[in-house]
Amino acid sequence: MVFQFKKNLRYLRSSLNFAIRGIKYAWKTEQNFRWELFFAVMVFLFSIALPLRPIEQLLVWLLIIWVLTLEIINTVLERMIDIIKPKKHPYVGAIKDLMAGAVLVSAAGAAIIGMIIFFPYFENLILSVLN
């Protein structure tokens, strides 16, 4: 029983190392991921600093996770397509464009939802400073 736990712990540690290596790869190779992570950190800090309701905070955090995850999936698909079809095929560009479009739609949607959530708090903050 103890041996199995140690084995599972080693497996978990190994899996986490692979995941962290993947995130580092996205950071090093994908400018969009770096920008999205920058904005994610800013939004996360705002979500902690402002008195968001728990459901609003949950939604903000889920949107952050969604956009970053989709960007990583986009990177994965781009790399896979480059391996499978190294020569330019009409579908290669279309697939990459579609995936980039999916990331854009999710990021724009997250930004709009974020503005809807944060606007009343910023409005109250500005009004309290002006009064």
Backbone as a ProteinNet text record, in pm:
[ID]
protein_1_A
[PRIMARY]
MVFQFKKNLRYLRSSLNFAIRGIKYAWKTEQNFRWELFFAVMVFLFSIALPLRPIEQLLVWLLIIWVLTLEIINTVLERMIDIIKPKKHPYVGAIKDLMAGAVLVSAAGAAIIGMIIFFPYFENLILSVLN
[TERTIARY]
83.4	0	87.5	187.7	277.2	357.4	401.3	477.7	394.2	266.7	178.5	160.6	148.5	133.5	257.4	376.5	501.1	512.9	471.4	475.7	380.9	261	164.4	213.2	280.6	335.8	445.1	530.2	633.8	570.9	466.3	395.7	333	272.3	211.2	317.1	428.9	538.5	590.6	604.4	649.9	549.8	422.2	317.2	316.3	333.1	337.3	457.9	571.2	690.4	666.1	599.6	567.6	474.7	374.1	278.3	346.4	432.4	504.4	597	658.8	744.1	662.4	540.6	452.3	413.6	383	348.5	469.5	587.8	710.3	732.4	704.2	718.3	623.7	499	402.3	450	504.4	555	670.2	761	879.5	847.1	751.8	731.5	609.2	518.1	392.6	374.6	390.2	373.5	231.1	133	-6.1	-28.6	34.8	21	77.9	191.1	251	157.9	99.8	6.3	-116.4	-170.7	-289.4	-259.9	-142.1	-104.6	-88.2	-30.3	-17	-154.6	-248.5	-383.1	-453.3	-427.6	-488.2	-442.9	-315.7	-264.3	-327.9	-336.3	-397.7	-544.2	-618.3	-760.1	-773.3	-685.6	-688.3	-666	-568.2	-540.8	-659.6	-721.8	-842.6	-952.5	-965.7	-1073.1	-1053.7	-928.7	-902.1	-914.6	-870.2	-871	-1011.6	-1096.7	-1232.1	-1326.8	-1432	-1524.7	-1623.5	-1571	-1658.2	-1739.8	-1859	-1938.1	-1871.2	-1889.8	-1823.9	-1852.8	-1975.3	-2009.2	-1935.4	-1919	-1845	-1697.4	-1643.1	-1502.9	-1481.4	-1571.7	-1563	-1567.3	-1658.1	-1670.6	-1543.8	-1488.9	-1365.1	-1253	-1238.4	-1129.6	-1150.2	-1273.8	-1300.9	-1269.7	-1300.8	-1270.4	-1119.4	-1045.9	-899.7	-846.3	-891.9	-847.5	-885.9	-1007.4	-1056	-966.9	-939.1	-860.8	-718.8	-655.1	-517.6	-512.7	-609.5	-614.6	-636.1	-724.9	-751.1	-627.9	-552.4	-428.2	-326.8	-317.9	-226.5	-274.2	-404.2	-457.9	-428.9	-441.3	-409.2	-263.1	-174.8	-32.2	-9.8	-75.4	-64	-107.3	-222.7	-273.6	-181.7	-129.9	-36.8	86.2	141.2	261.3	228.9	114.2	75.9	57.2	-7.7	-29.9	103.2	195.1	326.7	401.7	380.9	446.7	377.1	244.7	168.2	171.5	160.7	151.7	253.2	382.3	483.5	475.3	428.7	412.5	281	281.3	163.3	45.3	-60.1	-184.8	-292.1	-390.3	-491.9	-561	-579.3	-645.7	-558.3	-427.1	-337.1	-361.5	-361	-386.7	-525	-623.6	-760.7	-774	-712.5	-720.3	-654.4	-537	-467	-548.4	-606.5	-687.7	-811.9	-875	-993.4	-960.3	-849.9	-810.9	-776.2	-704.5	-673.8	-803.4	-899.1	-1029	-1100.7	-1090.6	-1153.3	-1092.3	-960.6	-894	-939	-946.1	-989	-1131.6	-1221.1	-1360	-1366.8	-1291.6	-1295.4	-1233.9	-1124.8	-1061.3	-1151.2	-1212.4	-1301.9	-1424.5	-1478.4	-1592.6	-1556.4	-1439	-1393.5	-1376.2	-1322.6	-1303.8	-1437.8	-1535.3	-1667.6	-1733.4	-1728.5	-1786.5	-1712.8	-1579.7	-1501.6	-1541.4	-1561.9	-1604.6	-1741.4	-1830.8	-1964.1	-1953.4	-1866.8	-1851.1	-1780.3	-1671.7	-1588.9	-1641.4	-1717.8	-1759.8	-1826.6	-1926.6	-1990.9	-1892.9	-1795.4	-1698.9	-1606.3	-1561.1	-1476.3	-1556	-1681.6	-1767	-1783.9	-1812.5	-1827	-1696	-1585.5	-1455.1	-1425.7	-1452.3	-1428.9	-1521.5	-1648.6	-1743.1	-1705.9	-1656.1	-1617.5	-1493.8	-1405.7	-1286.2	-1324.7	-1418.5	-1460.7	-1544	-1613.1	-1697.9	-1623.6
-119.4	0	125.3	131	246.1	255.8	139.4	138.7	197	157.8	207.2	358.5	409.6	553.1	627.7	575	638.7	635.2	524.6	512.1	613.9	625.8	722.9	866.6	891.6	1024.2	1058.4	960.4	981	1007.9	934.2	952.1	1091.6	1134.8	1266.6	1375.9	1362.2	1459.4	1465.3	1350.3	1344.6	1412.3	1385.6	1447.2	1598.8	1644.1	1788.1	1852.5	1783.5	1835.4	1849.1	1749.8	1757.8	1876.2	1893.9	2003.2	2139.1	2153	2278.7	2304.5	2200	2214.3	2260.6	2210.3	2252.7	2399.3	2443.2	2583.8	2672.5	2628.3	2704.2	2712.9	2604.9	2604.4	2707.1	2707.7	2805.8	2947.3	2968.8	3100.2	3143.3	3051.9	3084.8	3104.1	3029.2	3026.9	3104.6	3137.4	3198.8	3337.4	3440.2	3577.3	3600.8	3545.3	3562.9	3504.9	3392	3332	3426.1	3488.3	3582.1	3701.1	3756.1	3867.4	3824.2	3707.9	3659.7	3633	3582	3558.1	3690.5	3790.4	3922.8	3977	3975.1	4024.4	3937.2	3808	3718.1	3754	3782.4	3820.8	3952.4	4048.7	4177.6	4158.5	4082.8	4059	3982	3885.2	3808.5	3900.6	3990.5	4084.2	4176.9	4225	4306.8	4227.2	4101.1	4019.2	3996.2	4002.5	3987.7	4122	4228.8	4360.7	4419.6	4392.3	4446.8	4351	4405.5	4319	4244.2	4161.2	4083.6	3983.6	3956.5	3848.9	3716.6	3613.2	3485.1	3431.6	3445.8	3394.4	3474.3	3604.5	3687	3647.3	3626.7	3586.1	3450.7	3359.1	3227.5	3238.8	3317.9	3335.3	3396.6	3497.6	3560.6	3457.5	3380.9	3281.4	3173	3129.3	3028.6	3081.6	3206.8	3266.2	3275.6	3311.1	3316.1	3177.3	3077.2	2940.3	2897.6	2931	2893.6	2951.9	3081.4	3146.5	3090.2	3076.2	3023.8	2879.2	2799.5	2660.3	2652.6	2733.9	2732.6	2776.4	2870.7	2912.9	2798.1	2722.9	2607.6	2501.7	2476.4	2380.3	2427.7	2556.7	2613.5	2584.5	2603	2575.9	2428.5	2342.3	2197.8	2162.5	2211.7	2180.8	2235.4	2355.6	2410	2320.9	2277.4	2192.2	2056.9	2000	1870.4	1881.2	1986.7	2005.5	2022.8	2096.2	2115.7	1983.2	1890.8	1759.9	1671.1	1666.3	1576.9	1623.1	1751	1804.8	1917.9	1883	1988.6	2071.1	2010.5	2085.7	2162.1	2278	2364.4	2300.1	2283.5	2230.2	2334.9	2352	2455	2441	2319.4	2300.1	2337.3	2331	2364.5	2508	2599	2739.2	2759.6	2691.1	2706.1	2656.8	2542.9	2488.3	2582.9	2633.3	2726.5	2854.9	2905.3	3026.4	3003	2887.6	2855.8	2848.3	2785.9	2774	2910.3	2992.4	3128.2	3206.8	3185.4	3250	3207.1	3079.9	3030.2	3097.4	3112.6	3180.4	3325.8	3391.6	3531.8	3547.5	3460.5	3468.1	3449	3352.4	3328.2	3444.9	3502.2	3615.5	3738.9	3764	3879.2	3860.9	3739.7	3711.6	3729.6	3681.4	3696.8	3844.7	3922.1	4065.7	4136.2	4101.7	4163.6	4127.2	4000	3956.5	4022.8	4031.3	4098.7	4243.9	4313	4453.8	4466.1	4374.7	4377	4355.3	4264	4235	4349.6	4399.6	4498	4640.7	4675.7	4813.8	4874.8	4809.4	4871.5	4898.2	4810.6	4829.3	4947.5	4958.7	5072.2	5202.3	5195.5	5314.1	5363.5	5272.4	5309.1	5364.1	5304.2	5349.5	5491.9	5517.5	5650.6	5753.6	5718.1	5810.8	5840.7	5741.4	5764.9	5853.2	5845.2	5930.1	6073.5	6089.4	6223.1	6295.9	6221.3	6285.1	6315.4
0	0	0	87.9	94.1	-35.5	-87.3	-212.4	-326	-332	-437.8	-427.2	-304.2	-282.7	-331.7	-298.5	-342.2	-494	-553.4	-698.8	-762.6	-706.6	-758	-739.8	-629.2	-603.5	-704.6	-735.8	-837.8	-973.6	-1005.9	-1132.7	-1138.7	-1028.7	-1022.3	-1040.4	-971.3	-982.6	-1126	-1187.7	-1326.2	-1419	-1398.6	-1480.2	-1463.9	-1339.8	-1316.1	-1384.3	-1382.7	-1451	-1601.1	-1661.5	-1804	-1830.9	-1745.6	-1763.6	-1751.4	-1652.7	-1634.4	-1752.4	-1802.6	-1920.3	-2041.4	-2053.7	-2162.3	-2150.4	-2028.7	-2007.5	-2036.6	-1995.9	-2026.8	-2177.4	-2248.4	-2393.9	-2455.9	-2409.4	-2460.6	-2431.2	-2313.2	-2275	-2366.9	-2393.4	-2474.1	-2621.2	-2673.4	-2818	-2866	-2778.2	-2821	-2760.1	-2842.9	-2796.2	-2745.6	-2815.3	-2771.7	-2632.8	-2603.8	-2471.1	-2364.9	-2395.2	-2298.9	-2273.9	-2381.3	-2365.6	-2286.2	-2321.6	-2251.7	-2104.4	-2075.6	-1936.2	-1860.9	-1927.4	-1866	-1827.8	-1923.9	-1895.6	-1792.2	-1795.1	-1696.6	-1555.3	-1539.7	-1407.2	-1362.9	-1454.8	-1420.7	-1378.3	-1455.7	-1425.1	-1293.9	-1273.2	-1148.4	-1028	-1040.4	-930.4	-906.2	-1015	-999.2	-930.4	-966.9	-909.4	-760.4	-716.3	-573.2	-501.4	-567.7	-505.2	-493.1	-589.3	-587.4	-515.6	-456.6	-380.2	-470.5	-558.5	-646.8	-566	-614.6	-554.8	-591.6	-511.2	-540.2	-680.4	-728.4	-861.5	-969.4	-948.3	-1043.8	-1045.5	-927	-916.9	-984.3	-960.7	-1022.9	-1175.3	-1225.6	-1370	-1429.1	-1363.3	-1411.1	-1415.7	-1310.9	-1306.6	-1411.1	-1430.4	-1533.5	-1672.8	-1697.4	-1827.4	-1849.8	-1746.1	-1756.3	-1793.9	-1721.9	-1747.8	-1888.7	-1931.1	-2064	-2173.4	-2168.3	-2273.6	-2277.9	-2161.8	-2160.1	-2209.3	-2170	-2214.4	-2364.8	-2416.3	-2560	-2638.8	-2585.7	-2652.5	-2655.9	-2548.5	-2546.5	-2645.6	-2652.1	-2749	-2891.5	-2915.4	-3045.5	-3081.6	-2986.2	-3009	-3039.9	-2966.6	-2990	-3131.7	-3171.5	-3305	-3414.6	-3395.1	-3493.8	-3509.1	-3397.3	-3402.9	-3466.5	-3431.7	-3489.2	-3639.9	-3684.1	-3827.5	-3899.3	-3838.8	-3900.6	-3916.6	-3824	-3832.3	-3935.8	-3927.9	-4014.9	-4160.1	-4181.9	-4317.4	-4333.2	-4339.6	-4347.8	-4476	-4583.2	-4707.2	-4700.1	-4758.8	-4752.9	-4824.6	-4752.6	-4804.4	-4774.6	-4861.2	-4835.9	-4700	-4655.6	-4527.1	-4408.4	-4425.1	-4314	-4270.4	-4364.6	-4331.5	-4273.5	-4331.8	-4283.6	-4139	-4108.8	-3972.5	-3873.1	-3909.3	-3820.2	-3801.3	-3910.5	-3900.6	-3815.5	-3832.7	-3752.9	-3604.3	-3573.2	-3432.5	-3374.2	-3452.6	-3406.5	-3387.8	-3477.2	-3463.1	-3336.3	-3303.3	-3180.2	-3057.9	-3058	-2946.1	-2940.4	-3056.5	-3060.5	-3008.7	-3051.7	-3005.3	-2853.8	-2802	-2657	-2580.2	-2630.3	-2562.6	-2568.3	-2683.9	-2696.3	-2607.1	-2605.9	-2518.5	-2371.8	-2334.1	-2195.7	-2161.7	-2255.8	-2232.2	-2214.2	-2296.8	-2285.9	-2153.2	-2119.5	-1991.4	-1875.2	-1886.7	-1782.4	-1766.4	-1878	-1870.1	-1804.1	-1837.5	-1776.2	-1625.5	-1584.1	-1441.6	-1369.5	-1428.1	-1358.7	-1366.1	-1469.2	-1488.9	-1365.4	-1304	-1187.3	-1072	-1054.4	-945.8	-975.1	-1099.7	-1136.6	-1133.2	-1176.5	-1173.7	-1030.3	-938.8	-797.1	-741	-779.6	-733.1	-780.8	-907.8	-964.6	-900.2	-883.6	-821	-675.9	-604.9	-466	-456.3	-554.4	-556.6	-591.9	-684.8	-728.2	-623.4	-538.2	-436.3	-310.8
[MASK]
+++++++++++++++++++++++++++++++++++++++++++++++++++++++++++++++++++++++++++++++++++++++++++++++++++++++++++++++++++++++++++++++++++

